[in-house]
């Protein structure tokens, strides 16, 4: 909706799906495990989690995304591209850091 080219591409699709923000922290600053588990499940449906050398990297990316799925997937794509360019089969520390 917020992209200037939305009206141009909108006519090519029957439905528009808006990705909601997922609550990953509670008001008191504590971790919202339900939201975090939901995001992990969404990611697991899109990729094999074994592609992460350390699942802690995914957890950190979830934190950095603030619950925004678009931002999270951009980080994962960047990390994966970096790993692929370096001819690695898994996302490692330097791929995570670059993302």
PyMOL commands that place a pseudoatom at each C-alpha (Angstrom):
pseudoatom trace, name=CA, resn=UNK, resi=1, chain=A, elem=C, hetatm=0, pos=[0.000, 0.000, 0.000]
pseudoatom trace, name=CA, resn=UNK, resi=2, chain=A, elem=C, hetatm=0, pos=[2.791, 2.388, 0.831]
pseudoatom trace, name=CA, resn=UNK, resi=3, chain=A, elem=C, hetatm=0, pos=[4.953, 1.803, -2.215]
pseudoatom trace, name=CA, resn=UNK, resi=4, chain=A, elem=C, hetatm=0, pos=[4.516, 4.342, -5.005]
pseudoatom trace, name=CA, resn=UNK, resi=5, chain=A, elem=C, hetatm=0, pos=[4.360, 1.493, -7.543]
pseudoatom trace, name=CA, resn=UNK, resi=6, chain=A, elem=C, hetatm=0, pos=[1.556, -0.352, -5.718]
pseudoatom trace, name=CA, resn=UNK, resi=7, chain=A, elem=C, hetatm=0, pos=[-1.187, 0.827, -8.063]
pseudoatom trace, name=CA, resn=UNK, resi=8, chain=A, elem=C, hetatm=0, pos=[0.872, -0.310, -11.050]
pseudoatom trace, name=CA, resn=UNK, resi=9, chain=A, elem=C, hetatm=0, pos=[1.247, -3.906, -9.892]
pseudoatom trace, name=CA, resn=UNK, resi=10, chain=A, elem=C, hetatm=0, pos=[-2.009, -4.225, -7.945]
pseudoatom trace, name=CA, resn=UNK, resi=11, chain=A, elem=C, hetatm=0, pos=[-4.019, -4.993, -11.091]
pseudoatom trace, name=CA, resn=UNK, resi=12, chain=A, elem=C, hetatm=0, pos=[-1.949, -8.166, -11.688]
pseudoatom trace, name=CA, resn=UNK, resi=13, chain=A, elem=C, hetatm=0, pos=[-3.118, -9.825, -8.467]
pseudoatom trace, name=CA, resn=UNK, resi=14, chain=A, elem=C, hetatm=0, pos=[-6.543, -10.973, -7.340]
pseudoatom trace, name=CA, resn=UNK, resi=15, chain=A, elem=C, hetatm=0, pos=[-5.920, -10.369, -3.644]
pseudoatom trace, name=CA, resn=UNK, resi=16, chain=A, elem=C, hetatm=0, pos=[-3.610, -8.200, -1.602]
pseudoatom trace, name=CA, resn=UNK, resi=17, chain=A, elem=C, hetatm=0, pos=[-2.283, -9.651, 1.629]
pseudoatom trace, name=CA, resn=UNK, resi=18, chain=A, elem=C, hetatm=0, pos=[-1.016, -7.349, 4.318]
pseudoatom trace, name=CA, resn=UNK, resi=19, chain=A, elem=C, hetatm=0, pos=[1.622, -8.843, 6.584]
pseudoatom trace, name=CA, resn=UNK, resi=20, chain=A, elem=C, hetatm=0, pos=[0.860, -7.815, 10.155]
pseudoatom trace, name=CA, resn=UNK, resi=21, chain=A, elem=C, hetatm=0, pos=[3.380, -6.901, 12.807]
pseudoatom trace, name=CA, resn=UNK, resi=22, chain=A, elem=C, hetatm=0, pos=[3.832, -9.759, 15.253]
pseudoatom trace, name=CA, resn=UNK, resi=23, chain=A, elem=C, hetatm=0, pos=[4.154, -8.895, 18.919]
pseudoatom trace, name=CA, resn=UNK, resi=24, chain=A, elem=C, hetatm=0, pos=[7.560, -10.128, 20.108]
pseudoatom trace, name=CA, resn=UNK, resi=25, chain=A, elem=C, hetatm=0, pos=[7.798, -8.096, 23.320]
pseudoatom trace, name=CA, resn=UNK, resi=26, chain=A, elem=C, hetatm=0, pos=[5.287, -7.288, 26.011]
pseudoatom trace, name=CA, resn=UNK, resi=27, chain=A, elem=C, hetatm=0, pos=[4.702, -3.792, 27.359]
pseudoatom trace, name=CA, resn=UNK, resi=28, chain=A, elem=C, hetatm=0, pos=[6.961, -4.515, 30.323]
pseudoatom trace, name=CA, resn=UNK, resi=29, chain=A, elem=C, hetatm=0, pos=[9.822, -5.384, 27.918]
pseudoatom trace, name=CA, resn=UNK, resi=30, chain=A, elem=C, hetatm=0, pos=[9.664, -9.121, 28.516]
pseudoatom trace, name=CA, resn=UNK, resi=31, chain=A, elem=C, hetatm=0, pos=[9.748, -11.512, 25.597]
pseudoatom trace, name=CA, resn=UNK, resi=32, chain=A, elem=C, hetatm=0, pos=[6.422, -12.538, 24.059]
pseudoatom trace, name=CA, resn=UNK, resi=33, chain=A, elem=C, hetatm=0, pos=[7.061, -16.223, 23.415]
pseudoatom trace, name=CA, resn=UNK, resi=34, chain=A, elem=C, hetatm=0, pos=[3.785, -16.750, 21.552]
pseudoatom trace, name=CA, resn=UNK, resi=35, chain=A, elem=C, hetatm=0, pos=[4.715, -14.111, 18.977]
pseudoatom trace, name=CA, resn=UNK, resi=36, chain=A, elem=C, hetatm=0, pos=[8.287, -15.326, 18.690]
pseudoatom trace, name=CA, resn=UNK, resi=37, chain=A, elem=C, hetatm=0, pos=[7.097, -18.921, 18.171]
pseudoatom trace, name=CA, resn=UNK, resi=38, chain=A, elem=C, hetatm=0, pos=[4.677, -17.699, 15.499]
pseudoatom trace, name=CA, resn=UNK, resi=39, chain=A, elem=C, hetatm=0, pos=[7.501, -15.978, 13.628]
pseudoatom trace, name=CA, resn=UNK, resi=40, chain=A, elem=C, hetatm=0, pos=[9.748, -19.049, 13.919]
pseudoatom trace, name=CA, resn=UNK, resi=41, chain=A, elem=C, hetatm=0, pos=[6.911, -21.171, 12.493]
pseudoatom trace, name=CA, resn=UNK, resi=42, chain=A, elem=C, hetatm=0, pos=[6.418, -18.759, 9.584]
pseudoatom trace, name=CA, resn=UNK, resi=43, chain=A, elem=C, hetatm=0, pos=[10.138, -18.843, 8.800]
pseudoatom trace, name=CA, resn=UNK, resi=44, chain=A, elem=C, hetatm=0, pos=[10.225, -22.651, 9.133]
pseudoatom trace, name=CA, resn=UNK, resi=45, chain=A, elem=C, hetatm=0, pos=[7.444, -22.909, 6.549]
pseudoatom trace, name=CA, resn=UNK, resi=46, chain=A, elem=C, hetatm=0, pos=[9.523, -20.849, 4.110]
pseudoatom trace, name=CA, resn=UNK, resi=47, chain=A, elem=C, hetatm=0, pos=[12.971, -22.378, 4.661]
pseudoatom trace, name=CA, resn=UNK, resi=48, chain=A, elem=C, hetatm=0, pos=[14.835, -25.164, 6.415]
pseudoatom trace, name=CA, resn=UNK, resi=49, chain=A, elem=C, hetatm=0, pos=[15.999, -23.775, 9.764]
pseudoatom trace, name=CA, resn=UNK, resi=50, chain=A, elem=C, hetatm=0, pos=[19.099, -25.977, 9.477]
pseudoatom trace, name=CA, resn=UNK, resi=51, chain=A, elem=C, hetatm=0, pos=[20.361, -23.432, 6.958]
pseudoatom trace, name=CA, resn=UNK, resi=52, chain=A, elem=C, hetatm=0, pos=[21.322, -21.350, 10.004]
pseudoatom trace, name=CA, resn=UNK, resi=53, chain=A, elem=C, hetatm=0, pos=[24.663, -22.395, 11.472]
pseudoatom trace, name=CA, resn=UNK, resi=54, chain=A, elem=C, hetatm=0, pos=[23.384, -21.049, 14.804]
pseudoatom trace, name=CA, resn=UNK, resi=55, chain=A, elem=C, hetatm=0, pos=[19.649, -20.579, 15.497]
pseudoatom trace, name=CA, resn=UNK, resi=56, chain=A, elem=C, hetatm=0, pos=[20.646, -17.744, 17.802]
pseudoatom trace, name=CA, resn=UNK, resi=57, chain=A, elem=C, hetatm=0, pos=[21.157, -15.713, 14.637]
pseudoatom trace, name=CA, resn=UNK, resi=58, chain=A, elem=C, hetatm=0, pos=[17.500, -16.172, 13.717]
pseudoatom trace, name=CA, resn=UNK, resi=59, chain=A, elem=C, hetatm=0, pos=[16.499, -15.140, 17.236]
pseudoatom trace, name=CA, resn=UNK, resi=60, chain=A, elem=C, hetatm=0, pos=[18.579, -11.975, 16.946]
pseudoatom trace, name=CA, resn=UNK, resi=61, chain=A, elem=C, hetatm=0, pos=[17.087, -11.209, 13.541]
pseudoatom trace, name=CA, resn=UNK, resi=62, chain=A, elem=C, hetatm=0, pos=[13.621, -11.565, 15.064]
pseudoatom trace, name=CA, resn=UNK, resi=63, chain=A, elem=C, hetatm=0, pos=[14.641, -9.032, 17.732]
pseudoatom trace, name=CA, resn=UNK, resi=64, chain=A, elem=C, hetatm=0, pos=[16.076, -6.620, 15.160]
pseudoatom trace, name=CA, resn=UNK, resi=65, chain=A, elem=C, hetatm=0, pos=[12.955, -6.913, 12.997]
pseudoatom trace, name=CA, resn=UNK, resi=66, chain=A, elem=C, hetatm=0, pos=[10.745, -5.737, 15.834]
pseudoatom trace, name=CA, resn=UNK, resi=67, chain=A, elem=C, hetatm=0, pos=[8.121, -8.216, 14.655]
pseudoatom trace, name=CA, resn=UNK, resi=68, chain=A, elem=C, hetatm=0, pos=[7.974, -6.893, 11.084]
pseudoatom trace, name=CA, resn=UNK, resi=69, chain=A, elem=C, hetatm=0, pos=[7.947, -9.930, 8.797]
pseudoatom trace, name=CA, resn=UNK, resi=70, chain=A, elem=C, hetatm=0, pos=[9.063, -7.935, 5.762]
pseudoatom trace, name=CA, resn=UNK, resi=71, chain=A, elem=C, hetatm=0, pos=[12.160, -6.667, 7.576]
pseudoatom trace, name=CA, resn=UNK, resi=72, chain=A, elem=C, hetatm=0, pos=[12.924, -10.127, 8.949]
pseudoatom trace, name=CA, resn=UNK, resi=73, chain=A, elem=C, hetatm=0, pos=[12.779, -11.751, 5.521]
pseudoatom trace, name=CA, resn=UNK, resi=74, chain=A, elem=C, hetatm=0, pos=[14.952, -8.990, 4.060]
pseudoatom trace, name=CA, resn=UNK, resi=75, chain=A, elem=C, hetatm=0, pos=[17.612, -9.778, 6.684]
pseudoatom trace, name=CA, resn=UNK, resi=76, chain=A, elem=C, hetatm=0, pos=[17.360, -13.519, 6.011]
pseudoatom trace, name=CA, resn=UNK, resi=77, chain=A, elem=C, hetatm=0, pos=[17.609, -12.963, 2.253]
pseudoatom trace, name=CA, resn=UNK, resi=78, chain=A, elem=C, hetatm=0, pos=[20.652, -10.699, 2.718]
pseudoatom trace, name=CA, resn=UNK, resi=79, chain=A, elem=C, hetatm=0, pos=[22.359, -13.239, 4.981]
pseudoatom trace, name=CA, resn=UNK, resi=80, chain=A, elem=C, hetatm=0, pos=[21.556, -16.091, 2.594]
pseudoatom trace, name=CA, resn=UNK, resi=81, chain=A, elem=C, hetatm=0, pos=[22.845, -14.151, -0.404]
pseudoatom trace, name=CA, resn=UNK, resi=82, chain=A, elem=C, hetatm=0, pos=[26.055, -13.373, 1.427]
pseudoatom trace, name=CA, resn=UNK, resi=83, chain=A, elem=C, hetatm=0, pos=[26.517, -17.056, 2.332]
pseudoatom trace, name=CA, resn=UNK, resi=84, chain=A, elem=C, hetatm=0, pos=[25.781, -18.107, -1.260]
pseudoatom trace, name=CA, resn=UNK, resi=85, chain=A, elem=C, hetatm=0, pos=[28.294, -15.605, -2.674]
pseudoatom trace, name=CA, resn=UNK, resi=86, chain=A, elem=C, hetatm=0, pos=[30.917, -16.940, -0.265]
pseudoatom trace, name=CA, resn=UNK, resi=87, chain=A, elem=C, hetatm=0, pos=[30.070, -20.484, -1.406]
pseudoatom trace, name=CA, resn=UNK, resi=88, chain=A, elem=C, hetatm=0, pos=[28.807, -21.560, 2.028]
pseudoatom trace, name=CA, resn=UNK, resi=89, chain=A, elem=C, hetatm=0, pos=[25.870, -23.895, 2.498]
pseudoatom trace, name=CA, resn=UNK, resi=90, chain=A, elem=C, hetatm=0, pos=[24.720, -22.363, 5.776]
pseudoatom trace, name=CA, resn=UNK, resi=91, chain=A, elem=C, hetatm=0, pos=[24.261, -18.880, 7.182]
pseudoatom trace, name=CA, resn=UNK, resi=92, chain=A, elem=C, hetatm=0, pos=[27.243, -18.279, 9.438]
pseudoatom trace, name=CA, resn=UNK, resi=93, chain=A, elem=C, hetatm=0, pos=[28.351, -15.467, 11.770]
pseudoatom trace, name=CA, resn=UNK, resi=94, chain=A, elem=C, hetatm=0, pos=[29.709, -13.171, 9.076]
pseudoatom trace, name=CA, resn=UNK, resi=95, chain=A, elem=C, hetatm=0, pos=[26.560, -13.612, 6.952]
pseudoatom trace, name=CA, resn=UNK, resi=96, chain=A, elem=C, hetatm=0, pos=[24.393, -12.751, 9.921]
pseudoatom trace, name=CA, resn=UNK, resi=97, chain=A, elem=C, hetatm=0, pos=[26.569, -9.734, 10.726]
pseudoatom trace, name=CA, resn=UNK, resi=98, chain=A, elem=C, hetatm=0, pos=[26.442, -8.455, 7.157]
pseudoatom trace, name=CA, resn=UNK, resi=99, chain=A, elem=C, hetatm=0, pos=[22.651, -8.684, 7.101]
for i in range(1, 99): cmd.bond("trace and resi %d" % i, "trace and resi %d" % (i + 1))
show_as sticks, trace
zoom trace
